[in-house]
Amino acid sequence: MTDIERGGADHELLLHAVRDAGACAQKRFQKEQKVWRKSKYHPVCEADIETNTVLRDMLMAARPDYGWLSEESKDTEERLTRRRIWVVDPIDGTNSYLNGVPEFAVSVALIEDGQPVLGAVFNPAQGEMFEAVKGGGAYLNGTKISVTDRSDKAGMHILASRSEHREAGWPERFEADNVRAISSIAYKLALVAAGRFDAAASAWPKADWDICAGCLLVAEAGGTITSIAGRPFTFNHERPLHPTCLASNGHLHKALIGELSEWAEK
């Protein structure tokens, strides 16, 4: 058994760390805590920092030769020299988390040569552990999952962020009753992988830590994930940012690229 397979050492390490991090986040959920603002729309709270510490302590202590990239850690060029890198969002969907809405997730991936080989998205408030190994399928709480088989855009159920719901006109572009707003892109990608929704799209930029684990989940569940322009993702670049994101069951992908073309990067 290699470390990069189901039940391998890195897979077990990842699941253990993400569960502990989720427990850490859950302790402060719906409780008062200090909150700072990185920008107008991006808060950071005590739980973000504490959860990041749990993950770094566990993952880097066990794998000191791996690189590290996290939303809540200072970035360094050292990761660019490493073949394997942990990519971490301690709490994706901090706004929902702080508002007491159980639509947030701990998101962690291990990338190798620019592509995710392990990934986990854990929503502790819902008790949902989504995880995948490259070539080994995607799972929710130990049960294999797959994307939907819908091929007709009519009746399609799509996820977007609340800002896109308001500002990008998703309800006018698709059937309004079939558009659901959820803050966490990692959780949205996990829900597409689990077949609860047909697609998720973001017209706003996403960092590696936002989408890396979710990319593997969608792919291993049989779906397709690219930018809105249809470009595949690679990770661990000097600037770990992607202009847009589109995930679908695969059958709807071409139609969605056409529908959302005005948001595609040039």
Secondary structure, DSSP 8 states (H G I E B T S, - for coil): --SSSTTSHHHHHHHHHHHHHHHHHHHHTTS---EEEEETTEEEEHHHHHHHHHHHHHHHHH-TTSEEEETTS---GGGGG-SEEEEEEEEE-HHHHHTT-S--EEEEEEEETTEEEEEEEEETTTTEEEEEETTS-EEETTEEE-------STT--EEE-HHHHHHS-HHHHS-GGGEEE-S-HHHHHHHHHTTSSSEEEE-S-EEHHHHHHHHHHHHHTT-EEE-TTS-------SS-EES-EEEE-STTHHHHHHHTGGGS--
